[in-house]
């Protein structure tokens, strides 16, 4: 395990972290570890890239922040509480969604689902809820498609709609599991811009991704994981070839596709008004 794998949280932060892990082991069944040695913090205005191969524990870590996977060792808090108690202040966009594209449900109804944790099962959405849905749709530039059947939207529009569903609660912490899968270049750029704007507004986030360029463009910190924590820290110090090699089991000679990005990350443009 590398030295950076045990790097602790930033010590210059007076505020409490949005997510706090200290030597955490996660398990789906309460016995067999799914991810070990997790020590990290996420603060407001920070974005954590979760980088690792398939089945490495990235989705497991995100699920633990909403209480879907439990710790069997270590210290874990989200917004100063147990994860399930913090759910109303967390926006979560899973890697796969169970909405049937043939089901006759509108985009507005999909986004409204994001309010149900606050509404409960016995309340009907009121004026405040409808206003929040409209604002979330506007945020992702889909207000004109609010009444379109969800299954009739393009893949990129569906992804943006699911992001709106995660944003409709105005979360303090936003969790995104491979949100850029299947998006064209234009949609990727617009989504990255929106995430940078959210960070500037004080939202903290964790983003699971295989894309090192995306990690540099959007995120301030990175966690490299392969069923155990390999390295955690500021992205320009931590997302380096040695750590990526250890995470993916590659030698330095296998860095042809990522070496330039790791060594020379792209300049992040200044935030502009989102066109997502």
C-alpha positions in Angstrom: 0.0 0.0 0.0 1.4 3.4 -0.9 2.1 6.2 1.5 -0.8 8.3 0.0 -3.2 5.5 0.8 -3.3 6.5 4.4 -3.3 10.2 3.8 -5.8 11.8 6.2 -8.2 14.7 5.6 -7.2 18.2 5.1 -6.1 19.6 8.4 -6.8 23.3 7.6 -10.6 22.9 7.5 -12.5 24.5 10.4 -15.8 23.2 9.2 -17.1 19.7 9.6 -16.8 17.4 6.6 -19.9 16.4 4.6 -18.7 12.8 4.6 -16.2 11.4 7.1 -14.5 7.9 6.9 -11.8 6.6 9.2 -10.4 3.1 8.5 -13.8 1.9 7.3 -14.6 -1.6 6.1 -17.8 -2.0 4.1 -19.9 -5.2 3.7 -23.1 -6.1 1.9 -23.8 -9.1 4.1 -22.3 -8.0 7.4 -19.4 -10.4 7.1 -17.5 -10.5 3.8 -15.6 -7.2 3.2 -16.5 -5.4 0.0 -14.1 -2.4 0.5 -11.5 -1.9 3.2 -9.2 0.8 4.6 -11.3 3.7 3.6 -10.1 7.0 5.2 -11.3 10.2 3.5 -13.3 13.4 4.0 -15.4 15.4 1.6 -16.0 19.1 2.4 -18.3 21.7 0.8 -17.1 22.9 -2.6 -15.1 19.8 -3.1 -15.6 17.0 -5.6 -14.1 13.5 -5.0 -13.3 11.4 -8.0 -13.6 7.6 -7.3 -11.3 5.9 -9.7 -10.7 2.1 -10.0 -11.5 -0.9 -12.2 -14.9 -2.6 -12.5 -16.1 -4.2 -9.2 -13.4 -2.3 -7.3 -15.7 -0.8 -4.7 -16.6 2.6 -6.2 -20.4 2.0 -6.3 -20.1 0.3 -2.9 -18.6 3.5 -1.4 -21.3 5.7 -2.9 -24.0 3.4 -1.6 -22.5 3.5 1.9 -23.1 7.3 1.9 -26.8 6.7 1.7 -26.9 3.8 4.0 -27.4 1.0 1.4 -24.1 -0.7 2.4 -23.1 -0.9 6.1 -19.7 -0.5 7.8 -18.5 -3.4 9.8 -15.5 -1.6 11.1 -14.3 2.0 11.4 -16.0 5.3 11.8 -18.4 6.6 9.2 -20.6 9.8 9.3 -22.4 11.7 6.6 -23.5 15.3 7.4 -22.6 14.5 11.0 -25.1 11.6 11.2 -25.5 8.0 10.4 -26.0 7.9 6.6 -29.7 6.9 6.6 -30.5 9.9 8.8 -28.8 12.3 6.3 -30.7 10.9 3.3 -33.0 14.0 2.8 -29.9 16.2 2.2 -28.2 13.8 -0.3 -28.7 13.6 -4.0 -27.9 10.2 -5.5 -27.7 9.3 -9.2 -27.1 5.5 -9.5 -25.2 4.0 -12.4 -28.3 2.1 -13.6 -31.9 3.2 -13.2 -35.0 0.9 -13.1 -37.3 3.2 -15.1 -38.8 1.2 -17.9 -38.4 3.3 -21.1 -41.8 2.0 -22.3 -43.6 3.1 -19.1 -45.8 6.1 -19.7 -44.2 8.5 -17.3 -43.2 12.1 -18.1 -39.8 13.7 -17.3 -41.6 15.9 -14.8 -42.9 12.9 -12.9 -39.4 11.3 -12.9 -37.9 14.4 -11.4 -40.7 14.7 -8.9 -39.7 11.2 -7.6 -36.7 12.9 -6.1 -39.0 14.8 -3.7 -40.7 11.7 -2.2 -38.2 11.3 0.6 -39.3 14.7 1.9 -43.0 14.2 1.1 -43.5 10.7 2.4 -46.0 8.3 0.8 -49.2 10.1 2.0 -48.5 13.7 0.7 -49.1 15.0 -2.7 -46.6 17.4 -4.2 -47.5 21.0 -3.3 -46.5 24.4 -4.7 -43.0 24.3 -3.2 -42.3 20.9 -4.6 -43.5 21.9 -8.1 -41.3 25.0 -8.0 -38.3 22.8 -7.0 -39.0 20.4 -9.9 -39.2 23.4 -12.3 -35.9 24.8 -11.0 -34.2 21.4 -11.3 -35.4 21.0 -14.9 -34.3 24.6 -15.7 -30.9 23.8 -14.2 -30.3 21.0 -16.7 -31.9 22.9 -19.6 -34.8 20.5 -20.0 -37.7 22.8 -18.9 -39.1 22.6 -22.5 -39.2 18.8 -22.3 -40.9 18.6 -18.9 -44.1 16.8 -20.2 -42.2 14.6 -22.7 -42.5 10.8 -22.0 -39.2 9.9 -20.4 -38.6 7.0 -22.8 -38.9 9.3 -25.8 -35.9 11.4 -24.6 -32.4 10.8 -26.0 -29.9 9.0 -23.8 -28.2 12.3 -23.0 -31.5 13.9 -22.1 -32.4 11.0 -19.8 -29.1 11.3 -18.0 -29.7 15.0 -17.5 -33.2 14.2 -16.3 -31.9 11.8 -13.7 -29.4 14.5 -12.6 -32.4 16.8 -12.1 -34.0 14.2 -10.0 -30.9 14.1 -7.8 -30.8 17.9 -7.6 -34.5 18.5 -6.8 -33.9 18.1 -3.0 -31.2 20.9 -3.2 -28.7 18.5 -1.7 -25.7 19.4 0.3 -23.9 16.2 -0.9 -24.3 14.9 -4.5 -23.4 11.3 -5.4 -23.0 10.4 -9.1 -22.2 6.8 -10.2 -20.6 6.9 -13.7 -22.8 9.8 -14.9 -20.9 10.3 -18.2 -21.4 6.8 -19.6 -22.8 6.9 -23.1 -22.8 10.7 -23.4 -21.5 12.5 -26.5 -18.8 15.1 -26.3 -21.2 18.0 -26.2 -23.3 16.5 -23.4 -20.2 15.6 -21.4 -19.0 19.2 -21.6 -22.3 20.6 -20.5 -22.6 18.2 -17.6 -19.1 19.0 -16.4 -19.9 22.7 -16.5 -23.0 22.2 -14.4 -21.0 20.2 -11.8 -18.4 22.9 -11.6 -21.2 25.5 -11.0 -22.7 23.3 -8.2 -19.3 23.1 -6.5 -18.9 26.8 -6.7 -22.3 27.2 -4.9 -21.1 25.0 -2.0 -22.3 21.5 -3.0 -19.9 18.7 -2.2 -19.9 15.7 -4.4 -18.4 12.2 -5.1 -18.2 11.1 -8.7 -17.4 7.5 -9.8 -15.6 7.5 -13.1 -13.1 5.6 -15.3 -12.2 8.8 -17.1 -9.1 10.5 -15.8 -9.7 13.6 -17.9 -13.1 14.0 -16.4 -11.6 13.6 -12.9 -9.1 16.4 -13.6 -11.8 18.7 -15.2 -14.4 18.4 -12.4 -12.8 17.1 -9.2 -10.6 18.6 -6.5 -9.7 15.2 -4.8 -9.3 11.6 -5.9 -9.7 8.2 -4.2 -8.1 5.3 -6.0 -9.6 2.0 -5.0 -9.4 -1.6 -5.9 -11.4 -3.3 -3.1 -9.1 -1.4 -0.7 -8.0 2.2 -0.6 -4.9 2.7 -2.7 -4.5 6.4 -2.4 -6.5 9.5 -1.4 -5.7 13.2 -1.7 -5.7 16.4 -3.8 -6.1 15.3 -7.4 -2.9 16.9 -8.9 -0.8 15.2 -6.1 -2.5 11.9 -6.0 -3.7 10.9 -9.5 -0.2 10.0 -10.7 1.0 7.1 -12.8 2.4 5.1 -9.8 -0.9 5.1 -8.0 -2.9 4.4 -11.2 -0.6 1.5 -11.9 -1.1 0.0 -8.5 -4.9 0.5 -8.7 -5.3 -1.1 -12.1 -2.5 -3.6 -11.8 -0.6 -2.1 -14.8 3.0 -1.3 -15.3 4.2 2.1 -16.4 4.5 0.8 -20.0 0.7 0.4 -20.1 0.0 4.1 -19.7 -0.3 5.0 -23.3 -3.9 6.1 -23.1 -3.7 8.1 -19.9 -0.1 9.1 -19.4 -0.4 12.6 -20.9 -3.6 13.4 -19.0 -2.1 12.2 -15.7 1.1 14.2 -16.2 -0.5 17.3 -17.9 -4.1 17.7 -16.9 -6.3 20.0 -19.0 -6.9 23.6 -17.8 -10.3 23.9 -16.2 -12.2 26.7 -17.9 -13.8 29.4 -15.7 -17.5 28.7 -14.9 -20.1 30.1 -17.3 -23.8 29.9 -17.2 -24.8 26.3 -17.7 -26.2 25.4 -21.0 -26.9 21.8 -20.0 
